[in-house]
Amino acid sequence: MSKMTKINAVAILTLLGLPALTMNTQVDAVSASTNAMLPELAADEWKDPELLQNYLGKRVGFYDEGVNTNIVLNDMLFGRMEHPLYTYGQDGWVYNDGYWQYSDPEFNAEFSVLLRNIQDYCEARGVVFLYVINPSKGSVYPQYLPRGYVYSNEFLPPFEQALQDEGVNYISNVEYLAEIGETELVFNKQYDSGHWNDLGAFYGTNNMIATLQEDFPQLSLQELTDFSVEQVTETSLQVSEFAINDQVEYFAYKNTADIVGISQEFPHMELSDNYWFYNAWRFTGEGSEDLPNALFFHGSYYIKNPEIYWGVFHEVYSVHNYDNLMNFEYYFDRFNPDIVLVESAEYVSTTTFFNMELMRAANERLATINAQYQGQ
């Protein structure tokens, strides 16, 4: 064998072996290209060919690089977005893949009962309860969905009907923001397509506050002048290296000197392992002592930008929604709020985010607590 042949053989073997040598074996690892947890393989599962193949295929070296290369080449050569999280709409718009949503009668019924149980718990103690439905991007801008897709919101009508059947106090920002979206951009064209943008959050949060003013007239709506606005050019999609060019406006609350973080006043908070975010703030500006305190269960947008509701309440106790909502009375007793708020976007109001087993257990427990409280 010639020297050159040996060199080529070594090079080929190195290239073939490098992905295996660089395999990601970390526990609780997350894919940089899909934002999904990489599969784990228990000690007794390596004999299962399907589980083993899934483990090796997702953790092999250069997996994320291969996914990103495939995405870029499909976009350059065919104008298609072959991405596990996103899809192209029309005119350069980007949507979360899975922009359609179907009604789940079982979930609608169980979730509505949960909200009513929470509402009864609150009202028995003189506390105001409000649930807020927030829109998906496709509900506000259906005209830019992928060509050939006929938009029909099959989710919202039966979902709202279930809420009404249970007598849940709620508002929907879906139609409200769809109307505003006809003249203003309340979702970014491309960036962060799973969430409304800061302007959309401004309008949606104000609509929530306006509803609360019926019980708390001392609450004030936010003004656009309460925020400084920075325009940033985002050049890639979130958790992706997919190139974009999107002008995004970010809101920042101006009077930060009036906001004090108080999460340290509530140590050892019990939180779900899956949804572990919690924070708390106190507004100290003029008249703040006359404002109510709010316990707010919410999705990930409000984690990213809580400033959108700063200065509205005296204190806000912010808890990531979903599994934590099933432990509702624990948070209520810890914070003793005047208002309880629960919000969820259309696309997360499903069993993917709200665990049905935990929900059934919470409903049984809360129904018992409510019955005992009323019997006192």
N, C-alpha and C positions, 0 to 999 in steps of 0.2 A: 504494500500500500504506500503510495507516494506521500510525501510530507504534506502537500496541499490537500490531498484527500483526507488525511488524518485531521487537518485543521478544520476542513469543512464538516467532517463528522462530529468533531467536538462542538463546533458552533451550532450545528443542528440539534444535537442532544441537549446543549445548554438552553437553547430557545424552547425546546419541548419541555424541559424540566423546570424552567424558571417559574411558570405559573403555579406549579405545585409547591415549589420552594417558598413562594411569596403568598401562600394561602392565608387568608384572614381567619385566625382561630380564636379571636377575642370573644369573650362572653358578652351578650347584649350589644353586639355590634350593629350599626345602622349603615345601610347602603348610601353612599354619597350621591348616587344617580337616581335612586327611586325613593329615598327617605323612608324605606321600609326596614323593619328589623330583619337581619339576616337569620336564616334558619339555624336552629340548634339541633344537636344530635345526641340524644341520651345514650348511656352506655349500652342499653339493650336494643338500640334501634339501628346499629350499623349493619345488621344482617338483612335489613329490609332494603332491597335494591332501589325502590322509588324514593324512600327517605334519604338514602345515601347519595343518590344522584342529585337530588334537590340541594342537599348540603354542599356537595362538592361544586356543583354548577354555579351556585350563588356566592361561594366563598373563595373560589379559585382566584389566583393572582390576576390582576388586570381586568377583572370582571366589570368594574365601573367604567374603566377606560374603553372597554369594548362596547358597552351600552351607549356611552356618549358618542363614540365614533359612528356607530350605526345610526344614531339620531341625526347627527350632523350630515352624514352622507345622504340619508333619505330626504332631508330638507334641501340640500344642494342639488341633488340629481332629479328628484321627483316632486319637490314642493310639498312633501308629506311630513307630518310630525308623528313619527313612530316613537312616542314617549309613554312610559307607564303612568305618568301623572297628568299629562296635558294633551290637548288636541287643538289643531287649528280650526278656527271659525272662518268666516268670510272677512275680506278686506283687512287681513293681518291680525284679526282679533284672536286671542287665546282663551280657551276654556279648560277647566278641569275635565279630564277624561271621566266619563260617567256623569255628564251634565243632565241626563234624564233621571227621573226618579218616579217610582211607582208607589201607589198607596199600599200600605200594609195594615189591614183592618185590625189585626191582633195587636200590633204595636200602638196604633192610634187609640184603641180602647184602653190599654193598660197605662199608657203615658198620660192620657187625660184623667184617669182615675188617680194617678200619682199626683198630678198637679192639683186636683180637687182636694185630695187628702192634705196636701201642704197648705192649700188655701184655707181649709177648715181649721187646721192647726193654728195658723196665723190669726184668723178672724176671732177665734175663741179667746185669744190673748190680746185683742185690740190692735193687731198689726195688719197693715195693708199689704196685700199680695197682688203682683202683676206678672203675667207671662207675656213675653214678646217673641213673635215669630219674625225672623229677619230673612231677607231674600237671598236666593242663589243668583249668580251672575246671569244665568239663562233666563230667569224670570224677569229681569230688568231689561236685558238686551237680547231678546230672542231673535231679533232680525239679523244678528251676526253669527248665529249658530252655524255649524257646518252645513254646506249646501245640501239640499235634499232632506234635511231634517225638519219636519213640520212640528212646531212647538205646540204642546198641549200640556198644561200643568195638571197632570192627573193626581198629583200628590195633595195640593193645598185644599181643594173643596172638601174631600172626606175627612182630612185632618182637622179642619176648622169645625166641621159638623160634629166630630167627636168631642171637641172642646166645648162646643155649645151644648151638646147633650148633657155634659157633666156640670155645666154652669160655671166653667172656669173663667175668671177675669183675665182677659187677654186683649192684645192689640196685634195687628199685622202690619209690619212695615213693607210688605211685599208690594201691594198696590200703590202705597204711598211713595215709595222710592222709584217704582216704575214710572210714575207720573213725573217726578222730578227729573228722572233720567232722560226724559224726552228733550230736555234743554241743557242739562248739566251732566258731567261725567262723574257718576257715583261709584263706578268700578273702573279700575285701570283697564286700558285696552289690552295689555299683555301681562304686566307684572302682577304677581300675587292674585291670581284669578279666583282663588277659593274664598277671598274675602272682599267685602266692600272696601273702597279706599277711605282716606280720612274725611273727605267731604261727605261721602255717603254715611259714614259713621256719625258725623256731626248732625246731619239731618235726622237719621234714625234715632239717635240718642235724644235729640230734642223732642221728637214725637213721643218718646217714652216719658220724658219729663213733663210734657204738656198734659199727658194723661194723669200723672201723679199730682199735678196742681189742683185737681178736683178735691183731693183730700188734704193736700199741703200747699195752700196758695202762696206760702212764703218762698217756695222754690222758684228759681229764676232760670229761664232758658239761656243757653249759651249764645254768645254773639260771635260772629266770625272775627271781630276785632279782639276777642279774648285770646287769639292764637297768632303766633308768627307762622308763616308758611314758607317752607324751603322747597324749591324745585330741584329734583335729582334725576339724572339720566341713569336709569337702570339698564344694565347691559347684558344681564342673563336672568333666566327664570330662577325662581327660588329652588333650592336643593337640586340644581341642574346647571350644567355648563352651556345650555342651549342659548345661543346669542339672540338678544333682542335689542331694541332701541326704543325705550318707553320713558316719556317724561312723567314723573310721578311727583305729586305734591304731598309733603309731610307736614302735619300740624304739630305745633309745640305750644303748650300752655304758657302764657307769658308770666303770670304772677306766681311763679314757683316758690317764692318766699312765703306764700300763704299756705303751702302744702307741707305737711310733716308726715313722714313715714312712721307708723305706730305698730308694725307687725311684731316688734319685740315685746309689746305689751301682752301678747297672746302666745306664749311659748308652747312648745311641744304639741303643735297642731297635728291632729290626726288627718291624714290625707291618703287617697288612693295611690297605690304604687304606679298606676297607669296615668293618673292625672294629679300631679303633685304640686301644682302651683297654688300659692296663696299669698295675698298681700293685704295691707290695710293702710289707709291714709286718713289724715285729719285736716280739714280746712279750717284755718285760723283767721281768715279775713273778717272784715266788718260784718256783723250780723250773723256770724257762723253759728253761735250758740243757739240761735232760734231755729236752726235747720234740723231736719230729721236725720237719723242714722240709717244706712241701707246695707243689707246683706245681699250681695249680688253674685249669683251663679251664672257663669258665662262661658263662651267659647274662646278660642285662641286669639281672635282679633283684640279683644280687650286686655289680654295679657301683653300684647305687643304695644298697645297705646292706651293706657288707662287715663292719660291726660285729657282725653276727649270728654270725660265726665268730672274732672277735677273742678272744685269750686262750686259744685251743685249741692252736695250734701255736707253735713257737718263731718260725719265719718262714713267711710265706705269700707266694707269688709269684702274683699274680692276673692272668690273661690272658683277654681276651674270646675266646670260643670260635669255632667255624665256620672261616673261612679260616685263622686262625692255627693251628688244630689240625693243618692239613696241613703245617705247618712244625715239627712237634713236636720233632724231635731238636735243632733250634736252641735252643729254650727249655730243653730238658733239659740241654744242655751249658752253657748260660749259668748255670743256677741249681743244678745238681747236687743235686736234692731227695732226700728219703727216701721221699716219697709223691707219686704223680701221681694227681690226681683229674680226672675229666671228668664234667660234668653237662649234661643237656639236658632241657627239658620235652617232653612228647609232641608238642605242636603245632609245635615247631621242628625236630623230628627228621625233616626232609624235605629234598629237593633245593632248596627255596626258600632254605634257610639254609646247607646243606652242599653246596658246589659239587662235582658228580660228576666233572668233569674233573680238578679239583685232587685229589680223593680217590683217583681211579685212579692218578694220578701218584705220590701219597704212598704208596699201597700198594705199587706197584712198587719205589719207592726203599727203603722200610722193609724189605720182604721181602729185598731184596738185602743191605742192611746187616746184618740179623739172620742171614742165612745166612753171611756173611763172618765175623761175630763168633763164631758157633758153631764155625766151622772153624779158629779160631785155636788 
